[in-house]
């Protein structure tokens, strides 16, 4: 078969070479014929000579194409070969030969360098030898695999016989085990019944736990929904607070009399203003009052009408000048509503280590506020916090006392500490502002003459700023002597709005 393939390749080679030779001979004869018939006249000879030159060049190009096809002559690149083909594109026979050549050269495969029939024959012969070597190698491999197959068959036959014997031994052992299993099956059935009973009991217990957890989950969901509502309410409260008069002036000085000792402000019954409320006086051009030091303190003496009240200047007149149009501000008072407070711990306002809670409560109410919750020093809680509470006032720091014998807190101290922690956490959750007693006193009463401070800072009250009320007497319609200035001119006879 290999010999027939070689003969076929050789015949193809001879046929191609014959075609190429005939094409070259025909081209040469065509050139000679054309050159011999173009000598009639000088002008015709010149024209024919030019035509002959073109035809000769074309024939030469065709010859180079044929040389490339048969693999003779000077080697040319692929681009040069393609250029030669473009010059002889009108030759149908040559084009047909090139088409056959292109199809035959596909036998080389991709990447062939200067493909030709000469190289094709050599390549085919080389491929034929390689295929013959592959056939010989495959034959040897076949023999080797057959030997290996025979050896494997013999080994597997031996192993199969061994497995049959092993299977027989296992069958005998299985029969013995089956007898033993039959003896134990009843005992196992009893065990399964017991397990099933325990399983049912566990399922019932699990269902009960699931029911309990579901109930607990429902409670948690309800609690979360409640917390969400509280958060929304807190957000609304925060928006309201941002619009409240905690940062901006609340009123103005409308008139200054008595050499600057008495002033009138544009707040009155319509704003729920009461005698005894103190304000800081700020310059007229102040926009936000946070961090600004008031130049004077004034105290409401009498509410005259809906939008007018008379006040007494508390600061030293020699150190400040109050002008008409100046603004007023009090962090402890809001127009039209109460400022709500919660008191925690001992409220010692005069430094005598005695709880002055009643005095502080009266002072708060005098300034338009209200105490809604109190945590007594002994841990007793009166009232409750809400999101409407404005301030949590922290009194004297909690001082824990330990028992000498075991180093633990006594029961009353433990209860007070626990209650204080709970109310502070609740205040934090409700977004309630926090301040100490010193700061509250600076808001409500202020210092003595000449003592002014920036809004928002603390001022420690002095014991002499407060006088105990006189025993007996009828004070109906007037402010308690506790809050009267030294001229006793605080009057509450004006009707309430």
C-alpha positions as CSV (number, residue, x, y, z in Angstrom):
1,X,0.0,0.0,0.0
2,X,2.9,2.3,0.8
3,X,4.4,1.5,-2.7
4,X,1.1,2.5,-4.4
5,X,1.0,5.8,-2.6
6,X,4.6,6.6,-3.7
7,X,3.7,5.8,-7.3
8,X,0.7,8.1,-7.1
9,X,2.8,10.9,-5.8
10,X,5.4,10.4,-8.6
11,X,2.8,10.4,-11.3
12,X,1.3,13.6,-9.9
13,X,4.7,15.2,-10.0
14,X,5.4,14.2,-13.6
15,X,2.0,15.4,-14.7
16,X,2.5,18.8,-13.1
17,X,6.0,19.2,-14.6
18,X,4.6,18.4,-18.1
19,X,1.9,21.0,-17.7
20,X,4.4,23.6,-16.6
21,X,6.8,22.8,-19.4
22,X,4.0,23.0,-22.0
23,X,2.8,26.3,-20.6
24,X,6.4,27.7,-20.7
25,X,6.9,26.5,-24.3
26,X,3.5,27.9,-25.4
27,X,4.3,31.2,-23.8
28,X,7.7,31.4,-25.5
29,X,6.3,30.5,-28.9
30,X,3.6,33.1,-28.4
31,X,6.2,35.7,-27.7
32,X,8.2,34.8,-30.8
33,X,5.1,34.8,-33.0
34,X,4.1,38.2,-31.8
35,X,7.6,39.7,-32.3
36,X,7.7,38.2,-35.9
37,X,4.4,39.6,-37.1
38,X,4.9,43.2,-35.9
39,X,7.5,44.4,-38.5
40,X,5.3,45.9,-41.2
41,X,6.2,49.6,-40.4
42,X,8.4,51.4,-38.1
43,X,5.6,52.9,-36.1
44,X,3.7,49.6,-36.0
45,X,7.0,47.9,-35.0
46,X,7.5,50.3,-32.1
47,X,3.9,49.8,-30.9
48,X,4.2,46.1,-31.3
49,X,7.6,46.1,-29.6
50,X,6.1,47.8,-26.6
51,X,3.2,45.3,-26.6
52,X,5.7,42.5,-27.0
53,X,7.7,43.9,-24.1
54,X,4.6,43.9,-22.0
55,X,3.7,40.4,-23.1
56,X,7.2,39.3,-22.4
57,X,7.1,40.8,-18.9
58,X,3.8,39.0,-18.3
59,X,5.2,35.8,-19.7
60,X,8.3,36.2,-17.5
61,X,6.0,36.7,-14.5
62,X,4.0,33.7,-15.5
63,X,7.2,31.8,-15.8
64,X,8.2,32.9,-12.3
65,X,4.8,31.8,-11.0
66,X,5.3,28.4,-12.6
67,X,8.8,28.2,-11.2
68,X,7.4,28.8,-7.8
69,X,4.7,26.2,-8.3
70,X,7.2,23.5,-9.4
71,X,9.8,24.7,-6.8
72,X,12.7,25.8,-9.2
73,X,14.4,29.1,-9.8
74,X,15.1,31.8,-7.3
75,X,13.0,31.6,-4.1
76,X,10.5,34.4,-3.6
77,X,8.4,35.5,-0.6
78,X,4.7,35.0,-0.3
79,X,4.0,38.7,-0.9
80,X,6.2,38.7,-4.0
81,X,4.3,35.6,-5.3
82,X,0.9,37.3,-4.7
83,X,2.2,40.3,-6.6
84,X,3.2,38.2,-9.6
85,X,-0.3,36.6,-9.5
86,X,-1.9,40.0,-9.8
87,X,0.2,40.7,-13.0
88,X,-1.0,37.5,-14.8
89,X,-4.6,37.6,-13.6
90,X,-5.9,37.5,-17.3
91,X,-4.4,34.1,-18.0
92,X,-7.3,31.6,-17.5
93,X,-5.1,28.5,-17.8
94,X,-2.5,29.8,-15.5
95,X,-5.2,30.8,-13.0
96,X,-6.7,27.3,-13.2
97,X,-3.2,25.9,-12.5
98,X,-2.7,28.3,-9.6
99,X,-6.1,27.2,-8.2
100,X,-5.1,23.5,-8.4
101,X,-1.7,24.4,-6.9
102,X,-3.4,26.3,-4.0
103,X,-5.6,23.3,-3.2
104,X,-2.6,20.9,-3.4
105,X,-0.5,23.1,-1.2
106,X,-3.1,22.7,1.6
107,X,-1.6,19.3,2.1
108,X,1.4,21.1,3.7
109,X,-0.8,22.4,6.6
110,X,-0.4,25.8,8.2
111,X,2.9,27.6,8.4
112,X,4.6,26.0,5.3
113,X,7.6,28.0,3.9
114,X,7.7,28.5,0.1
115,X,5.3,25.6,-0.7
116,X,5.8,23.9,-4.2
117,X,5.2,20.6,-5.9
118,X,8.9,19.7,-5.5
119,X,8.7,20.2,-1.7
120,X,5.2,18.6,-1.6
121,X,6.6,15.4,-3.0
122,X,9.5,15.4,-0.5
123,X,7.0,16.3,2.3
124,X,4.6,13.5,1.2
125,X,7.4,11.0,1.1
126,X,8.6,12.1,4.6
127,X,5.0,11.9,5.9
128,X,4.7,8.4,4.3
129,X,7.8,7.3,6.1
130,X,6.6,8.7,9.4
131,X,3.2,6.9,8.9
132,X,5.0,3.7,8.2
133,X,7.0,4.1,11.4
134,X,3.8,4.8,13.3
135,X,2.3,1.6,11.9
136,X,5.3,-0.4,13.0
137,X,5.2,1.1,16.4
138,X,1.5,0.5,16.7
139,X,2.0,-3.2,15.7
140,X,4.6,-3.6,18.4
141,X,2.3,-1.9,20.9
142,X,-0.5,-4.2,19.9
143,X,1.6,-7.3,20.6
144,X,2.7,-5.8,23.9
145,X,-0.8,-5.1,24.9
146,X,-2.0,-8.5,24.0
147,X,0.7,-10.1,26.1
148,X,-0.3,-7.8,29.0
149,X,-4.0,-8.7,28.4
150,X,-3.3,-12.4,28.6
151,X,-1.4,-11.9,31.8
152,X,-4.2,-9.8,33.3
153,X,-6.8,-12.4,32.4
154,X,-4.8,-15.1,34.1
155,X,-4.4,-12.9,37.2
156,X,-8.1,-11.9,37.3
157,X,-9.1,-15.6,36.9
158,X,-7.0,-16.5,39.9
159,X,-8.4,-13.6,41.9
160,X,-12.0,-14.5,40.9
161,X,-11.5,-18.1,42.2
162,X,-10.2,-16.7,45.5
163,X,-13.2,-14.3,45.7
164,X,-15.6,-17.3,45.1
165,X,-14.0,-19.1,48.0
166,X,-14.2,-16.0,50.2
167,X,-17.8,-15.5,49.3
168,X,-18.6,-19.1,50.3
169,X,-16.8,-18.5,53.6
170,X,-18.8,-15.3,54.1
171,X,-22.1,-17.1,53.3
172,X,-21.3,-19.7,56.0
173,X,-20.5,-16.9,58.5
174,X,-23.6,-15.0,57.5
175,X,-25.8,-18.0,58.3
176,X,-24.3,-18.1,61.8
177,X,-24.8,-14.3,62.2
178,X,-28.4,-14.6,61.0
179,X,-29.1,-17.1,63.7
180,X,-27.6,-14.7,66.3
181,X,-29.5,-11.8,64.8
182,X,-32.8,-13.6,65.0
183,X,-32.1,-14.2,68.7
184,X,-31.5,-10.5,69.3
185,X,-34.2,-9.1,67.1
186,X,-36.9,-9.2,69.8
187,X,-34.6,-7.4,72.3
188,X,-33.9,-4.7,69.7
189,X,-37.6,-4.3,69.0
190,X,-38.2,-3.6,72.6
191,X,-35.5,-1.0,72.6
192,X,-37.0,0.6,69.5
193,X,-40.4,0.8,71.2
194,X,-38.8,2.4,74.3
195,X,-36.9,4.9,72.1
196,X,-40.1,5.8,70.2
197,X,-41.9,6.4,73.5
198,X,-39.0,8.7,74.7
199,X,-39.1,10.4,71.2
200,X,-42.8,11.2,71.6
201,X,-42.2,12.7,75.0
202,X,-39.3,14.8,73.6
203,X,-41.5,15.9,70.8
204,X,-44.2,17.0,73.2
205,X,-41.6,18.8,75.3
206,X,-40.1,20.5,72.2
207,X,-43.5,21.6,71.0
208,X,-44.1,23.2,74.4
209,X,-40.8,25.0,74.2
210,X,-41.5,26.1,70.7
211,X,-44.9,27.5,71.9
212,X,-43.2,29.2,74.8
213,X,-40.6,30.7,72.5
214,X,-43.2,31.8,70.0
215,X,-45.1,33.6,72.7
216,X,-41.8,35.2,73.9
217,X,-41.0,36.1,70.3
218,X,-44.5,37.7,69.9
219,X,-43.8,39.7,73.0
220,X,-40.4,40.7,71.7
221,X,-41.9,41.8,68.4
222,X,-44.6,43.8,70.2
223,X,-41.8,45.4,72.4
224,X,-39.8,46.2,69.2
225,X,-42.9,47.8,67.7
226,X,-43.4,49.8,70.8
227,X,-39.7,50.8,70.8
228,X,-40.1,51.8,67.2
229,X,-43.0,54.0,68.1
230,X,-41.0,55.6,70.9
231,X,-38.1,56.2,68.5
232,X,-40.5,57.9,66.1
233,X,-41.9,60.0,68.9
234,X,-38.4,60.8,70.1
235,X,-37.5,61.9,66.6
236,X,-40.6,64.2,66.6
237,X,-39.6,65.5,70.0
238,X,-36.0,66.2,68.7
239,X,-37.4,68.1,65.8
240,X,-39.6,70.0,68.2
241,X,-36.6,70.7,70.4
242,X,-34.6,72.0,67.5
243,X,-37.3,74.5,66.9
244,X,-37.7,75.5,70.6
245,X,-36.2,78.6,72.1
246,X,-33.2,76.8,73.6
247,X,-30.7,78.6,71.2
248,X,-32.5,81.8,70.2
249,X,-33.6,84.9,72.2
250,X,-37.1,84.6,73.7
251,X,-38.0,88.3,74.0
252,X,-36.8,91.9,74.0
253,X,-36.4,95.0,76.3
254,X,-39.1,97.4,75.3
255,X,-38.3,100.2,77.8
256,X,-35.7,101.1,80.4
257,X,-36.7,103.3,83.4
258,X,-35.5,104.3,86.9
259,X,-32.0,105.1,85.6
260,X,-31.6,101.6,84.2
261,X,-32.7,99.7,87.4
262,X,-36.2,98.7,85.9
263,X,-36.9,97.4,82.4
264,X,-40.0,96.2,80.6
265,X,-40.1,93.2,78.3
266,X,-42.5,92.0,75.5
267,X,-43.5,88.8,77.3
268,X,-46.6,88.4,79.5
269,X,-49.7,86.4,80.3
270,X,-49.9,85.1,76.8
271,X,-46.5,83.4,77.2
272,X,-47.4,82.0,80.7
273,X,-44.8,84.2,82.3
274,X,-44.7,84.4,86.1
275,X,-43.0,86.8,88.5
276,X,-39.7,85.5,89.7
277,X,-38.4,84.2,86.4
278,X,-34.9,85.4,85.6
279,X,-33.5,86.3,82.1
280,X,-30.1,87.1,80.8
281,X,-29.8,90.3,78.8
282,X,-28.0,90.1,75.5
283,X,-27.1,92.7,72.9
284,X,-29.7,93.4,70.2
285,X,-27.4,92.0,67.4
286,X,-26.9,88.5,68.9
287,X,-28.5,85.8,66.8
288,X,-27.7,82.6,68.7
289,X,-27.3,82.8,72.4
290,X,-25.3,79.5,73.0
291,X,-21.9,80.4,74.6
292,X,-22.7,84.1,74.8
293,X,-22.1,85.9,78.2
294,X,-25.2,87.9,79.2
295,X,-24.3,91.5,80.1
296,X,-26.9,91.6,82.9
297,X,-29.5,89.5,84.8
298,X,-33.1,90.7,85.2
299,X,-35.9,89.2,87.3
300,X,-39.6,89.5,86.5
301,X,-41.4,91.6,89.2
302,X,-44.8,91.9,87.7
303,X,-46.7,90.6,84.7
304,X,-48.7,93.6,83.4
305,X,-50.7,92.3,80.4
306,X,-50.6,89.7,77.6
307,X,-47.4,91.1,76.2
308,X,-45.8,93.3,78.8
309,X,-44.0,92.6,82.1
310,X,-41.9,94.7,84.5
311,X,-38.5,93.4,85.6
312,X,-35.8,94.5,88.0
313,X,-32.1,94.5,87.0
314,X,-30.0,92.2,89.2
315,X,-26.6,93.0,87.9
316,X,-24.4,96.0,89.0
317,X,-25.7,99.1,87.1
318,X,-22.2,100.6,87.1
319,X,-20.8,97.7,85.2
320,X,-23.3,97.4,82.3
321,X,-25.7,99.3,80.2
322,X,-29.1,97.9,79.2
323,X,-30.7,99.5,76.0
324,X,-34.1,99.4,74.5
325,X,-34.1,96.5,71.9
326,X,-31.7,94.3,73.8
327,X,-32.7,90.6,73.8
328,X,-33.5,88.4,76.7
329,X,-33.0,84.6,77.2
330,X,-33.6,82.0,79.9
331,X,-32.6,78.3,79.4
332,X,-34.9,77.3,82.3
333,X,-38.1,78.8,80.8
334,X,-40.1,78.3,77.7
335,X,-42.9,80.4,76.3
336,X,-46.3,78.8,76.6
337,X,-45.4,75.6,78.3
338,X,-43.6,74.1,81.3
339,X,-40.0,72.9,81.3
340,X,-40.2,69.4,82.9
341,X,-37.5,68.3,85.3
342,X,-36.5,65.0,87.0
343,X,-34.4,65.2,90.2
344,X,-31.9,62.5,91.1
345,X,-30.1,62.3,94.4
346,X,-29.6,64.8,97.2
347,X,-30.3,68.5,96.3
348,X,-28.0,70.5,98.6
349,X,-28.2,74.1,97.2
350,X,-26.6,75.9,100.1
351,X,-23.7,73.6,101.0
352,X,-25.0,72.6,104.5
353,X,-25.2,68.8,103.6
354,X,-29.0,69.0,104.0
355,X,-31.4,68.0,101.2
356,X,-33.1,71.3,99.9
357,X,-35.4,69.4,97.5
358,X,-38.5,71.4,98.6
359,X,-36.7,74.7,98.1
360,X,-35.4,73.6,94.6
361,X,-38.8,72.4,93.6
362,X,-40.4,75.8,94.5
363,X,-37.6,77.6,92.7
364,X,-38.3,75.5,89.5
365,X,-42.0,76.2,89.7
366,X,-41.3,79.9,90.2
367,X,-39.4,79.9,86.9
368,X,-42.1,78.3,84.9
369,X,-40.9,74.7,85.3
370,X,-42.3,71.5,86.8
371,X,-40.8,68.5,88.6
372,X,-42.3,65.3,87.1
373,X,-40.0,62.7,88.7
374,X,-37.8,62.5,91.7
375,X,-35.3,59.8,92.8
376,X,-34.9,60.3,96.6
377,X,-31.5,59.7,98.2
378,X,-32.9,56.5,99.8
379,X,-33.8,55.1,96.4
380,X,-37.5,55.9,96.5
381,X,-38.8,56.9,93.0
382,X,-41.7,59.4,92.8
383,X,-43.3,60.1,89.5
384,X,-41.9,58.8,86.1
385,X,-39.9,59.9,83.1
386,X,-41.4,60.4,79.6
387,X,-40.2,61.7,76.3
388,X,-41.7,65.1,77.2
389,X,-39.2,65.4,80.2
390,X,-36.6,68.1,79.3
391,X,-33.9,67.8,81.9
392,X,-32.5,65.1,84.3
393,X,-30.9,67.1,87.2
394,X,-28.1,65.2,89.0
395,X,-27.6,66.2,92.6
396,X,-24.9,65.2,95.0
397,X,-22.9,62.2,93.7
398,X,-23.9,58.8,95.1
399,X,-21.6,57.8,97.9
400,X,-21.7,54.0,98.4
401,X,-21.2,52.7,102.0
402,X,-19.7,49.2,102.5
403,X,-20.3,47.0,105.5
404,X,-17.1,46.5,107.5
405,X,-17.6,42.7,108.0
406,X,-18.0,41.5,104.4
407,X,-17.2,44.6,102.3
408,X,-20.5,44.6,100.5
409,X,-23.0,47.4,100.2
410,X,-25.8,47.5,102.7
411,X,-29.3,46.8,101.3
412,X,-30.5,50.4,101.3
413,X,-27.4,51.6,99.5
414,X,-27.6,48.8,96.9
415,X,-31.3,49.7,96.1
416,X,-30.4,53.4,95.8
417,X,-27.5,52.6,93.4
418,X,-29.6,50.3,91.3
419,X,-32.5,52.7,91.0
420,X,-30.1,55.6,90.0
421,X,-28.6,53.4,87.3
422,X,-32.0,52.5,86.0
423,X,-33.4,56.0,85.8
424,X,-30.2,57.3,84.1
425,X,-30.4,54.6,81.5
426,X,-34.1,55.4,81.0
427,X,-33.3,59.1,80.6
428,X,-30.6,58.2,78.0
429,X,-33.1,56.0,76.1
430,X,-35.7,58.8,76.1
431,X,-33.1,61.4,74.9
432,X,-33.5,63.6,78.0
433,X,-31.0,66.3,78.6
434,X,-28.7,66.0,81.6
435,X,-27.3,68.7,83.9
436,X,-25.9,69.0,87.4
437,X,-27.3,71.0,90.2
438,X,-24.9,73.9,89.8
439,X,-25.9,74.5,86.2
440,X,-29.6,74.3,87.1
441,X,-29.2,76.9,89.8
442,X,-27.3,79.2,87.4
443,X,-30.3,78.9,84.9
444,X,-33.0,79.6,87.5
445,X,-31.5,82.2,89.8
446,X,-28.1,83.5,88.5
447,X,-25.4,85.0,90.7
448,X,-25.2,88.1,92.8
449,X,-24.7,91.6,91.5
450,X,-22.0,91.7,88.8
451,X,-21.8,87.9,88.5
452,X,-22.7,86.9,84.9
453,X,-21.6,83.9,82.9
454,X,-22.0,82.4,79.4
455,X,-25.3,80.7,78.7
456,X,-24.9,76.9,79.2
457,X,-22.2,77.0,81.9
458,X,-22.7,76.3,85.6
459,X,-22.7,78.7,88.6
460,X,-22.6,77.6,92.2
461,X,-25.4,79.2,94.2
462,X,-24.5,80.9,97.5
463,X,-26.4,80.2,100.7
464,X,-27.1,83.9,101.3
465,X,-29.0,84.1,98.0
466,X,-31.9,82.2,99.6
467,X,-33.8,83.2,102.7
468,X,-36.0,80.8,104.7
469,X,-39.7,81.9,104.7
470,X,-40.9,83.8,107.7
471,X,-43.1,81.8,110.1
472,X,-46.9,82.5,109.8
473,X,-48.4,85.5,108.0
474,X,-50.8,85.6,105.0
475,X,-48.9,85.7,101.7
476,X,-51.9,85.1,99.5
477,X,-51.5,86.7,96.0
478,X,-47.8,87.4,96.6
479,X,-44.6,85.6,95.9
480,X,-43.1,83.7,98.8
481,X,-40.6,85.6,100.8
482,X,-38.1,82.9,99.8
483,X,-38.0,84.5,96.3
484,X,-38.5,88.1,97.0
485,X,-35.7,90.6,96.3
486,X,-34.6,92.8,99.2
487,X,-37.1,95.5,98.2
488,X,-40.0,93.0,98.5
489,X,-41.6,94.2,95.2
490,X,-42.5,90.9,93.6
491,X,-46.3,90.8,93.2
492,X,-48.6,88.1,91.9
493,X,-51.8,90.1,92.1
494,X,-52.1,90.3,88.3
495,X,-54.6,87.9,86.9
496,X,-53.4,84.8,85.2
497,X,-54.0,84.3,81.4
